[in-house]
Amino acid sequence: MAFKDEEQAKAYWAENLALLFKLLAIWFVVSFGFGILLVDVLNEIRFFGFKLGFWFSQQGAIYTFVALIFVYVFKMNTLDKKYGVDE
C-alpha cells in the first residue's frame, strides 16, 4: 500500500475510520439498543410468530453483523480504488 503523499494517507484513514464508526454505531444500536434496551417495547410486535425483541436478541443482531461485514468489504474496496491502493 503506497500513498502519493502524507495528506492522501490521512484522508484515506479519516474516511476509513468514519466508515468504521458508522458501522459500529449501527451494530451497537441493533445489538444493545434493540436487543436489551428496547426489548420490552419491541416485544409488543410479532415477527414470524416471535416477539420482535426476542428475535433481535437471538437472530437479528447476528444477521445485521454479517450484513455489516459485507457492507464494509464493499465500501473498503471502493475506498481503496478511490485512493489507488487496491490490489
Protein Blocks (a to p, Z undefined) as FASTA:
>chain_A
ZZfblklmmmmmmmmmmmmmmmmmmmmmmmmmmmmmmmmmmmmpceehiafklmmmmmmm
mmmmmmmmmmmmmmmmmmmmmnopaZZ
